[in-house]
Amino acid sequence: MNILERFLNYVAIDTTSDSSKDDTPSTENQRKLAKLLETELISLNLKDVYYDQKHCYVYGRLVGNENLPKIGFIAHMDTSEDSKGKDISPKIIYDYDGNNITLSNDVILKVSENPDLKNHIGKTLITSDGTTLLGADDKAGIAEIMDLLQTLNLSYEDHGDIYVCFTPDEEIGLGTLHLNKELFTPDFAYTIDGSTVGEFSYENFNAASATINIKGIVHHLGYAKDKLVNAVHIATLINSLLPDEVPENSENREGYFCLMNMSGNLEEANMKYLIRDFDSSEFKKRKQILESIVEKLNRKYGNCISLSIKDSYYNILEIIEKDPTLISNTLLAIKNSGVEPFILPIRGGTDGCRLTYDGIPCPNIGTGGHNFHSRYEYICLEDMMKTSEILLSIVRQFSKENDVMKKVK
């Protein structure tokens, strides 16, 4: 089976995750894809293939030389709920001519807004029909890993054990919640979950979420002086006192606060924030800023505000930079595949964040996809094929580095 056939089979399955759930799988359809992947791993002669029916993870190991580094590859099965993920109808555009692409009557993929399209003239593009997302995030990553396994299965190349894991619910932050580290035991790993081909990321946001509850005191508005405590008004004050550092005003390594939702009335209000920063000290300061605002307003309004801040994940750079061999070998492998690598900090997180802090260094590789989470999502077939070549080049690079690097820790 070729990489395009695999990809189209995967995107045909609706695996939209559900952020209202707090356990995996958040949606039952993810099980359909998991069962398909289990079957494919068995057909590719992997050992220790295991489908965790309770939590919806799929594991496998391609047996290799025990004296060579053990490498892991990870991709997630779910798609974002930001756009519709059901009834996906991919459009395949052969020999792309460099012009705007009409996906549907009101959805046009414009070159002026997507300059990367110019890099794909004469190639094959895959888009949605403009009514749904495509699902390249991250079913392209799954297809590329499967293509790598197929290549290795048919070759006689020497390599260490290759571990794979396909996770549920990465889009809602639960991708590693139940990942079994007794089944997935590589020396280091890669999430195949980035964008442009040749992209290599080993730096990401530090992330936290903040939940705020405000208890007001209701009184007749005509006689409310010195009696009414307006919960929803206090909520607006909290937001106004934060720095104007929000996602829509930030880029590169700039952090932000993001008010995700706010609801309430005079009697009670609730707010949820996301807090992001690459720098650990600035990340700490952002949490302190919110704490100080709540403390100040509690003094004024009589301790009516409760705040809970929960860290989500941390910047993997602090771990990975301790052993530069992982970085240098990966960059060399990308170059050896005929692609000029570029390093891009992730303005988000991946399944690799928690894994890295659990002892499996796990940077991220681009899949070749663009405009994730939207109806404008697209991917280039040749870039998917090249990404599979990059993964093979990574395996080759570390397989010949036995004396230099038996393990990355």
C-alpha positions in Angstrom: 0.0 0.0 0.0 1.4 3.4 -0.9 1.5 6.5 1.4 -1.4 8.2 -0.4 -3.7 5.2 -0.1 -2.9 4.9 3.6 -3.6 8.6 4.2 -6.9 8.6 2.4 -8.0 5.5 4.4 -7.2 7.3 7.6 -8.9 10.6 6.9 -12.0 8.7 5.9 -12.5 7.9 9.6 -14.0 10.7 11.7 -11.7 10.9 14.8 -12.6 14.4 16.1 -11.8 14.6 19.8 -14.1 16.1 22.4 -12.6 18.6 24.8 -15.5 18.3 27.2 -14.2 14.8 28.2 -11.3 14.2 30.6 -10.3 10.6 29.7 -9.3 8.7 26.5 -10.7 8.0 24.1 -12.9 11.1 24.2 -14.8 9.8 21.1 -15.6 6.3 20.1 -14.6 6.6 16.5 -11.0 6.9 17.4 -11.2 3.1 18.2 -12.0 2.4 14.5 -8.8 4.0 13.4 -6.9 2.3 16.2 -8.1 -1.2 15.2 -7.1 -0.5 11.6 -3.6 0.5 12.6 -3.3 -2.6 14.8 -4.1 -4.7 11.8 -1.6 -2.9 9.6 1.2 -3.2 12.1 0.7 -6.9 12.3 0.8 -7.1 8.5 4.1 -5.3 8.6 5.6 -8.0 10.8 6.0 -5.8 13.9 6.3 -7.6 17.2 4.6 -6.8 20.5 1.7 -5.2 18.6 -0.9 -4.2 21.2 -4.1 -2.3 21.0 -5.1 -0.9 24.4 -8.9 -1.3 24.1 -9.6 0.6 27.3 -7.6 3.8 26.5 -7.2 3.5 22.7 -3.4 3.4 22.2 -1.7 1.3 19.6 1.9 0.0 20.1 4.3 -2.0 18.0 8.0 -2.8 17.7 10.0 -3.6 14.6 12.8 -5.8 15.9 16.3 -4.7 15.1 19.9 -5.0 16.3 20.0 -4.8 20.1 23.4 -3.1 20.0 22.0 -0.1 18.1 20.0 2.8 19.5 16.3 2.2 19.9 14.2 4.9 18.2 10.5 5.7 18.7 8.0 7.4 16.4 4.7 8.8 17.6 1.6 10.3 15.8 -1.9 11.0 17.1 -5.1 9.6 15.7 -7.5 12.4 16.7 -8.3 15.5 14.8 -9.2 19.0 16.2 -12.7 19.9 17.0 -12.0 23.5 15.7 -13.5 22.5 12.3 -15.8 19.7 11.2 -14.0 16.4 10.9 -16.9 14.2 9.7 -17.6 13.2 6.1 -14.2 14.4 4.9 -14.1 14.4 1.1 -10.5 15.0 -0.1 -9.7 16.7 -3.3 -6.5 15.6 -5.2 -5.0 18.2 -7.4 -2.4 16.7 -9.8 0.3 18.9 -11.4 -0.7 22.0 -9.4 -0.5 25.1 -11.6 0.3 27.7 -8.9 -3.1 29.5 -8.9 -5.8 29.9 -6.3 -7.6 26.7 -5.4 -11.4 26.8 -5.1 -12.4 24.3 -2.4 -16.1 25.2 -2.3 -18.2 28.2 -3.3 -17.1 30.3 -0.4 -13.8 28.8 0.5 -10.8 29.7 -1.7 -7.2 28.7 -0.9 -5.5 31.9 -2.0 -1.8 32.0 -3.0 -1.6 35.5 -1.5 -2.5 34.1 1.9 -0.6 30.9 1.5 2.7 31.7 -0.2 4.0 28.1 0.5 1.7 27.0 -2.4 4.3 28.4 -4.8 6.7 25.7 -3.6 4.4 23.0 -4.9 3.9 23.9 -8.5 3.9 20.8 -10.6 3.3 18.6 -7.6 0.2 16.8 -6.2 -1.8 18.6 -3.5 -4.4 17.1 -1.2 -7.1 19.4 0.2 -10.5 19.0 1.8 -13.7 20.1 -0.2 -13.9 23.2 1.9 -16.6 22.0 4.3 -14.3 20.1 6.7 -10.7 20.0 7.8 -8.5 17.5 6.0 -7.0 15.6 8.9 -3.4 15.8 7.9 -2.9 16.8 11.5 -1.9 14.1 12.3 -3.0 11.4 9.9 -0.2 12.4 7.6 2.2 11.6 10.4 0.7 8.2 10.8 0.9 7.5 7.1 4.5 8.6 7.0 5.5 6.3 9.9 3.7 3.4 8.3 5.5 4.1 5.1 8.8 4.0 6.9 7.9 0.7 8.5 7.0 -0.8 5.2 10.3 0.3 3.7 12.3 -1.2 6.6 10.3 -4.3 6.6 11.2 -4.9 2.9 14.9 -4.0 3.4 17.9 -5.7 5.0 19.2 -2.6 6.5 20.7 -2.8 10.0 18.9 -0.7 12.6 18.0 -0.9 16.2 14.5 -1.6 17.5 11.9 0.8 16.1 9.1 1.6 18.4 5.8 3.1 17.3 2.9 4.5 19.3 -0.3 6.0 18.0 -2.1 8.1 20.6 -5.6 9.4 21.1 -6.8 12.9 22.1 -3.5 14.8 21.6 -5.6 17.8 20.4 -7.2 18.1 23.8 -4.0 17.5 25.8 -4.6 13.9 26.8 -2.3 12.2 24.3 0.1 10.8 26.9 -2.4 10.4 29.8 -2.3 6.6 29.7 0.7 5.9 27.5 2.3 2.7 28.7 6.0 3.3 29.1 6.6 -0.4 29.6 5.4 -1.0 26.0 7.1 2.1 24.5 10.7 2.0 25.6 12.9 3.7 23.0 16.1 5.5 23.9 14.6 8.6 22.3 11.7 9.4 20.0 10.1 11.8 17.6 6.6 13.1 17.3 5.7 13.4 13.6 3.3 16.2 14.1 4.7 19.4 12.6 4.1 21.4 9.5 6.5 22.1 6.6 8.8 19.3 5.4 12.2 19.6 6.9 10.9 21.3 10.0 12.6 20.2 13.2 11.4 21.4 16.6 13.0 20.8 20.0 11.6 23.9 21.8 8.0 24.5 22.8 5.9 26.6 25.2 5.7 26.1 28.9 2.0 25.8 29.4 -0.6 26.2 32.2 -4.3 26.6 32.5 -6.0 28.8 35.1 -9.5 28.4 36.4 -11.2 31.3 38.2 -14.5 31.2 40.1 -16.1 34.4 41.5 -18.9 34.4 44.0 -20.9 37.5 44.0 -23.5 38.9 46.4 -26.9 39.8 44.8 -28.9 42.7 46.0 -31.7 44.9 44.6 -30.0 47.1 42.1 -31.9 50.2 43.3 -30.4 49.8 46.8 -27.1 48.1 45.9 -24.6 50.7 47.2 -22.0 49.0 49.4 -24.0 45.7 49.2 -23.8 44.3 45.7 -20.8 42.3 44.7 -21.2 41.9 40.9 -19.4 38.7 39.9 -19.4 39.2 36.2 -18.1 42.8 36.6 -15.2 41.5 38.7 -14.5 39.0 35.9 -14.1 41.9 33.4 -11.8 43.7 35.9 -9.5 40.6 36.0 -9.2 40.5 32.3 -8.6 44.3 32.0 -5.7 44.2 34.5 -3.8 41.6 32.6 -1.1 42.7 30.1 -2.3 43.0 26.5 -0.2 40.0 25.5 -2.6 37.7 23.7 -2.2 35.1 20.9 -3.4 37.5 18.2 -0.6 39.9 19.1 2.2 37.5 19.6 4.6 35.5 17.4 7.9 33.6 17.5 9.0 33.2 21.1 6.5 35.7 22.6 4.2 34.3 25.3 0.6 35.2 26.1 -2.5 35.0 28.2 -5.6 33.7 26.5 -9.1 34.0 27.9 -10.7 30.8 26.6 -14.2 31.3 28.0 -16.1 33.4 30.5 -19.6 33.0 31.7 -21.7 34.3 34.6 -24.1 36.7 36.1 -24.4 38.9 39.2 -24.2 36.0 41.5 -21.4 33.9 40.0 -18.9 34.0 37.2 -16.3 31.6 35.8 -13.3 32.1 33.7 -10.6 29.9 32.1 -7.2 31.1 30.8 -4.3 29.5 29.0 -0.9 30.8 30.0 2.1 30.3 27.6 5.7 31.3 27.5 9.0 29.7 26.2 11.1 31.1 29.0 10.6 29.3 32.3 11.2 32.4 34.4 8.8 34.5 32.3 6.3 31.6 32.5 6.6 31.8 36.3 6.1 35.5 36.2 2.9 35.2 34.2 1.4 32.9 36.8 2.4 35.4 39.5 0.8 38.3 37.6 -2.5 36.5 37.6 -2.2 35.5 41.2 -1.4 39.1 42.3 -4.4 40.5 40.4 -6.7 38.0 42.2 -5.1 38.8 45.5 -5.6 42.5 44.9 -9.3 42.2 44.0 -9.9 39.8 46.9 -8.7 42.5 49.3 -11.2 44.9 47.7 -14.2 42.6 47.3 -13.9 40.4 50.3 -12.2 37.2 49.2 -14.8 36.2 46.7 -12.4 34.9 44.0 -10.8 31.5 43.9 -8.0 30.7 41.5 -6.5 27.4 40.5 -3.5 27.2 38.2 -2.4 23.8 36.7 0.7 23.3 34.7 0.2 21.3 31.5 3.6 20.8 30.0 7.1 22.3 29.9 9.6 23.4 27.3 11.5 20.3 26.1 14.6 22.4 25.2 15.8 22.3 28.8 16.1 18.5 28.5 17.2 18.0 24.9 19.9 20.7 24.8 21.8 18.7 27.5 22.8 16.2 24.8 23.4 18.0 21.5 24.0 14.7 19.7 20.3 14.2 19.2 20.0 17.6 17.6 23.1 17.4 15.4 22.4 13.9 14.1 18.8 14.8 13.3 19.8 17.9 11.4 22.4 15.8 9.5 19.8 13.2 8.7 17.4 15.8 7.2 20.2 17.2 5.1 21.2 13.7 3.9 17.6 13.3 2.6 18.1 16.3 0.3 16.1 18.8 2.4 17.5 21.9 4.0 16.4 21.7 7.6 15.0 24.6 9.6 14.5 24.8 13.3 11.2 26.1 14.4 10.0 26.6 18.0 6.6 25.1 18.6 4.0 27.6 19.6 2.1 24.9 21.3 2.9 21.4 22.6 3.0 17.8 21.4 2.8 14.3 23.0 6.6 14.6 23.2 6.5 17.2 25.9 5.5 14.9 28.7 7.6 12.0 27.3 10.7 14.2 27.3 10.3 14.9 31.0 9.6 11.3 31.7 13.0 10.3 30.4 12.4 9.8 26.6 13.7 12.9 24.8 11.2 13.5 22.0 11.5 16.4 19.5 9.2 17.0 16.6 9.4 16.5 12.9 7.3 18.3 10.2 4.8 16.2 8.2 4.4 18.6 5.2 0.9 19.8 6.1 -0.4 23.3 6.3 -3.3 25.3 7.8 -4.1 22.6 10.5 -7.4 22.7 12.2 -9.2 24.6 9.4 -11.1 24.0 6.2 -8.1 25.5 4.4 -5.9 22.6 5.4 -3.7 21.0 2.7 -0.7 18.8 2.2 1.6 18.0 -0.7 2.0 14.3 -1.6 5.6 14.7 -2.5 6.3 16.3 0.9 4.7 13.3 2.6 7.0 11.0 0.7 10.0 13.1 1.5 9.1 13.1 5.2 9.1 9.3 5.1 12.5 9.5 3.5 13.6 11.8 6.3 12.5 9.3 8.9 14.4 6.6 7.1 17.5 8.9 7.0 17.2 9.4 10.8 17.2 5.7 11.3 20.2 5.3 9.1 22.1 8.1 10.8 21.7 6.8 14.3 22.3 3.2 13.2 25.8 4.0 12.1 26.5 6.0 15.2 26.8 3.0 17.5 30.1 4.1 19.0 29.2 7.7 19.4 25.7 7.3 20.7 24.3 4.1 22.1 21.7 6.0 24.0 20.4 9.6 24.2 19.4 10.4 27.7 
